[in-house]
Amino acid sequence: MRIGIDVRYLSHGLVGGVHTYIKHFVPALIELAPEHQIYLYADTKRPFELKALPEHVTVRYFPWKNPASSVGNDFLMWQQMERDKLDVAHFPANYGFGPRQARIVITLHDAINILPMPEIIRGHPKNPRTIAMMTYLHVCSKAALRRADLLITASEHARREIAAVGRIDLQKIVAVHHAPTPDMGRVTEPARLDAVRHSYELSRPFVLADGLKNPVVLVRAWRRLPAALRASRQIVFFARRPDVLPIVHEAVKEGHARLLVRPSRADLIALYSMAEAFVFPSWIEGFGIPVLEAMICGAPVIAADNSAIPEVAGGAALLANAEDDATIAQHITRVLTDPAAALRFRELGYARAAQFSWRSAAQRILDCYYQAMQFHPSDDSTGTQAARSHEPSRSDKITTPLAGAVK
């Protein structure tokens, strides 16, 4: 097959879930598919993150001058994919437009982009730039889904929600689970753990939580704990942004909590490793990667019972309604006061997290490419075989006016 993948997230200096997804499944897929010709489509906003690519991989670069370049490159990429004679074009960031001869695969991470516009913009800044961006992504996602041969999403929960919201046949949507990143693992070196404790002035054992994921219910639950338990422990909230809800600052002033804004990745891994529990009462998750991150670092997990979280936890976490502070308080008390229970959920978490890997995700994505070839209504056995056996010629790798090809 001749496979094309939009990897502009790897040339934009971005962070977040979509970037993590592309950064890890693409190298794994490249390793799994040496018999296929793979084209990666990037731009020149930032240095491309993948290095030392093998012979069967070609990178096409598109010029980037300003935010409008991303819109223009959507269409330049379409034209370049046509010249590259792709069999499958994969757009792993919720939308994309591929050539007519290719089977189109889109990873729609959740249903947000295809919800009605009032629901999409709820909770976001109402400035013209944000509204324009949200509108563009909404229109493009809806249009791209009509053309797509197959959709990939992160969980069975997201799969069902996308089918319902987008009125799409479930058979055209495949759930492919994400995985913890390779740097995730329990830190056990005392010197390293002591350095992180000292750096953040953590003098007491703690429960770890994301300060942006429903902190209100955790603080309410904390106030239900016995006074002696509250006095001997604290909540450590981490957040990628400083604009957390006021209740987090209230808990900090009361002496119940600390707030760490943008801790380094290495420090976060150490915090997961030291935590007596990770509490994740999120209102909704398309997947919920922090659940697996905590498990692989050895923190017993207490989480909400909604959306994809039970699917990811797989029976290895204590679950409760996201607004049920009484039950969450009971779970916290159990983990903090019953060493046998804490050990049991720690071991269950290790076993559950070990079931997820980016190599497995990449294999399922590669299988989806073949599945997309079969779904196409104009497909026939001769055409499919020809597409799969097509080998790149020397001219395929010549730099074009629109995009350079490098190895």
N, C-alpha and C positions, 0 to 999 in steps of 0.2 A: 504493500500500500504506500501511497504518497500521502503523508499526514501533515497537516498544518495546524499550528497552535498559536493563538494570540497570547503572547507573554509580555505585553507591555507593562504589567505590574512589576516585572523584574527589571525595568529600566526607568522607573519613576521614583525610586527611593522611598517606597511606601512601606507601611507596616499594617498589620491587621490580618483578619482571617483569610481573605481572598489571596493576599500576598503569600501567606504561609502555605496555603493549598497549592498554588502554582509553583512556588519555590521547591516543594518537596515531591509532588507527584511527577513533575516533568523530568527531573533527573532519573527517577526510578523507572519511568516509562522508557526513556532513552536506553537505559541498561537492559530492559526486558525485550526491546524490539530492534535488535541489530540488523534484522533482515528487511526492515522498512526504511524508506527515505522520509526523514522528518524535517520539516521546515518550521522554524521559530520566527515569529514576527514581533519585533521590538521597535523602539524608537530611540532617539538620541538625547532625551531629557537628562538622564543620568547614566553612568557606566552600567553596562549590562552585567547582571550578577553571576551568570553561569560562565565558567571558564573551562578551558581544555576540553572542548566538545569533540566527540569522536567523528569519524569520517562520514557516517551516514546522517549527520545533522548539519543543516545549513541555517544560518541566522540572516534574516532580512531586516535592515534598519530603515526606519522612516524618519524624516526630519521633524524635529520638535522645536518650535520657536516660542509658543505661548499656549495658554489653555485651549484656544480655538484649534490648535494643531491636532489635538486628540480627536476632535470631531472630523476634521479633514482626513486624518489618517484612517478613520473607519472605512472610508470609501477608497482611499489609495490601497489599503490592504486587500479589499475586495478585488480590485483590479490585478494586484500582484498575485493573489491566490489563483486567479484565472490563468495567468501566464505560467504558474508553477504546476498546473494540471493536477490539482489535488484530487484525491479520492475522498478524503474526509477532512473537514475543517472544524476544529474544536475551539470554541470560545468559552473559556473557563471563568469569565467575569460577568455573568448574567445576560449578556446580549452580544450579538455580532452578526455580520452580514457576509456570507460566503458566496462563491461562484456557483452558477447553476449546475455545473457538472459534478459538484462535490456533494457528499452527504454532510449535513450540518448537525453538529452536536454542540449543545449549549449546556454549561453548568449553571443552573439557576439555584443559588445557594439557599434561598427561601422565597416566600411568596411576596415579599415586601414590594418589589419593583412592579408587580402586576396588580396590586391592590388599587382601589379607587384613589384618585389623587388626594382627596381630603384626608384619607387615612395615611397616605405616604408622608405628607408634610407635617402631620401632627407630631409635635415634640421636636421639630427642627426649627432653626432660626428662620424667620419669615422675611429675610432680605431677598432682593431680586436675584442675586447670583445663585443662592441656594434653591429658590423656586425654579429658576431656569434649568439648573442642573437636574433637579428631581424630575421636572417635566420631560426633559430630553431622555433621561434614562427610562422613564415610564413608557414613553412613546416607542423608543427603540426596543425595549424588552418585549412589549406587546407585539410589535411588528416582527421581531426576530423569532418569536415562538411560533408564529404562523408558518414560517419557512422551515423551522427545525425538523429534522428527521427523528431526533432522539434528545431527551433532556436527562441530565444527570443532576442529582441533588444530594444533600448530605445525610439524610435520614429518612426512614419510612414515614415519620411524622410530616416532614417537609414534603415528601412525595405526595401524600394524601391531600395536604393543604393546597399545594400547587394545582393538583388535578381539580379540586373543588373550585378554587378561585378562578383559575384560568379556563375551566371547562375543557380540560385536556384528558384524553384517554390515558388511564393509568399504565397501560402497556407501553406507552411511549416515554415513561419516566422511570429511571433506574436510581435507586438509592445506593450511593457509594460512601461508606463511612470515611471520615478523616482519621488522623492518627496523631499521637504526641510527636513533637519534633525530636530529632536524635539527641539534642542536648539535654533533654529532660531525663532526670534520674535522681534517685535519693542521694543527697549529700551526707556523708557520715564523718568526714574529717573534722575533729573537734576544733582545730585552729580556724578553719574556714567558718564554721558555725559561730564560734565565739566572735570572729571579726564582724560578721553581719549583725549579731546581737549588739555589739559595742557601737557599730556605725549608726544604728537606728535607736540606740538607748532602750533596748527591750530587756527590762529587768525581771519580768514575770513570764511564765508560760502563757501561750496565747492561742486563740482561735483565729484563723485567717479567713478573710472574706474580700470579695471585690466590692469596693465602695460605690460602684455604679449599678450594682445588681440588687435592687430592692433592699437597701440597708435598713429601711424603716422596720421591717418585720424582725430582723436580727436584733436590733437595739431593743425592741419591745420584748423579744424573747429573753434577752440578757437581763433585763430588769425583773424578770420572773425568777431568775436563779436564786438559790439561797445566798444570803449575804456573804457567808464565808467563802463560797465558791467564786462569787464576783470579786471579792477582795484579793484572791490568790491568782486570778487569771485576768487577761484583758483581750479585747478584740483588736486585731491588727487589720485595718482596711488598707488595701492598695488600690490605686486608681490611675488610669492613663491620662485623666484630665483632672484639674483641680476643682471643677464645678460640681462637686458632690452635693447631695441634699443636705439641708441644714441640720438634720438629726445626727449626721455623722459628726459635725462640729460640736453639737450638744454632748454627744457621748465622750468626745475628747475632753471637753471642759469638765465633765463629771468624773474624769479619771478612769473611765471604763474602756477607752479606746485610743489607738494611735492611727494617724492617717499618713500613709506613705504615697506620695505622688510620683509616678513614673520611676519606680525602682528598676534597677538594671535587670536584665534577663537572668544573669547569674545570681543576683541577690534574691530575685523572686523564687528561683529554684531552691535556694537555701531556706527561704521562708516557708515554702511548701514542706520542705523536709523537716523543719523544726516544729511545725504546727501540730497541736494536739488534735485539731480537727479543721477541715475546710468546710465552711458553710456557704451554700450557693442557692439562696431562695429566689432565683431569677424568675421573672414573670413569663418569659418565653425564650426558647432557644431553638434555632434551626438544627443545631448539633449539640453544642455545650462542651467544647474542648477543655475548659478549665476543670471539669469533672475528671477527665482522664489524666490531666497534668498533675492534679493533686494525688490521684491514685498511684501513679507511677513513682511519685516522690514519697509515698508512704503515709500520706495524711488520710485518716478516716473521713469519709465524705457524708455530709448532711445536706440534702438538696431538695428542691421543689419537685413535685410529682407531675409537672405539666410538660407539654410539648415533647421534645425529643429527649429530655433528661432521663426518664426511666429506661428508654431504649439504650442509651449510652451507658448508664450505670449498670444495667443488666443484673440487678439483684445484689450488687456489691456496695450499696449506699443505703443510708437511712433517709426515707423520703417523707415529705409532708406537703400539704397545701401551701402555696407560696405566701398566703396571708395568715396561716395558722401558727401564731407565735407560741401558743401553749404547747403544741406538739413539738415544735422546733426546740423549745426550752427543755422538754423531756429528753429529746435526742441528745442535746448538748450535755445535759446532766449525766446521761448514761455513758457517753463516751469519755467524759472527764473524770468520772468516779468509778468506773468499772474497767479495770485494766484488761480483763479477759474479752470484754466486748470491743474495746478499742483495738486489741490485737486481731480479733476475728475480722473486723471490717478493714483493717490495714492489709491483712493477707488476702481477703477477697478482692480488694482494690488492685493489688499487685497482679493477681491472676486475670482480672478483667482487662486491665490496661494492656497486658501482654497479648491480648487477642487482636489488637489494632496495629497495623503497620502501613507505611506509605508504599511499600512494595506490593502489598495485597491490594491497596487502593489503585495503584497504577495498573495492576493486572486486570482488575475489574473495568477500569477505564478503557484499556486496550480491547477487552471483550466488547465493550459498548461500541467501539468503532466498527467492529465486524457486525454487530447487531444492527447498527444504523445502515450499513450497506444492504442488509436483508430487508429492512423496512421500506426502502425507497420504492414507490409504486412503479417506476419505470425500469427497475432493475431486472436483469435476466441473467441466467447462468453464464452466458458467454461474456456479457459486459462486466459482470462482477469479477470473473476470473481474469479478464484482461486488466481491469483496474488494479487487482491485487498483485499482478505479476509485472506491472509497468516499472521499469528501472529508469533512474535519472540519467539524462545524457549530460555531456560536458557543458552544453550551452545552458543547462538549468542553473548553473552556479556562477554565471557571468554577472557582474554588477550591472544593475539596471539604473536608469535615471531616477527611479522612485525609491529604490532601496538597495543598499549594499549587501553582498553576501560574504560572510566570513566563516572561518572554521574555528 
